[in-house]
Amino acid sequence: MIRILVLCTGNSARSILGEALFSALGKGVVTAVSAGSKPKGEPHRIALETLARHGLPIEGLSSKSWDVFAEAGAPGIHGVITVCDSAASEACPIWPGAPVQVHWGLPDPAYVRPDAACREAFEQVFQALKARIEAVLAFDGDLSDPAVLKAALKAAHAGAPIPDFQP
């Protein structure tokens, strides 16, 4: 099984969506966890609403520190995806196993107001992540090979839609 770590600063919005989508679409081949450098402590309520609206499970999703995955004995990670620019520019921990790392910069829907616009922003990020994840899963090659995984992750971002809203 390929395990992906999806990172953003607060681990409440984009990374939570990425974790749930990878785990649901990966069908036992690819799964994901998420974390943040400065976790908010709980997933954003509209992130959870968005996942539930699409029929994805929300049980067990939590906002946690990326330190959990850098500790000795932490579950192995094959790839790390940063989904926010601030997390991408931070000094990340040293990940056990030296996973491949890529950046999928997406705007943060968590600060969009009012709630109707926030829901639309979350939907755009959901669809953008879904397109990227589906492209990774459809990539021709053995994703357990780090070079293939990195190529798949980079290619998925290069050809995918960018949400059209301002946080």
C-alpha positions, 0 to 999 in steps of 0.5 A: 500500500502506498501512503501519502501525507497531505500537509498544510499549515492548519490541517483543517481544510485542504489537507483533510479533503486530500486525505479523505479523497486519496483514501476513498479513491485509492481503493486499498492501493493508495491511502493518505493521512494529513497533518499540519505545521500549526494544526487548528485542532479540528477539521473545518466544519465546511470541509466535513460538510463537503466530504459528507455531501459527496458520500465520503466518510468523515469519521476519524478525520482529525487535525494533528501536527506533522510531528506525529509522522516524523517520530520514530516508529511512525507509519511509513510515508511514500509521498508528501504533498504540501497543498498550501504555499506557507507549509511548502516554504516551512522547514519540514521535519525529516520524514522516515524513509525519505519519501518523495515530496511535491507541492500542489499549491491551492488557495485556502477556502477556510477564510472565504465569507459568507458561508455560501461562498465558503461552501463554493470555495470548498467545492472548488478545492474538492474538485481540484484535488479529486482531479489530481488524485484521479490522475495520480491513480490513473498514471501508467507505472508502478507507484511503489517506485519513488521515481514513478510516484514523484512523476505521477504526483507532479504530472497530476498537478501540472494538468489539473484545474486551479480553483477560481476564488480569493481567500 
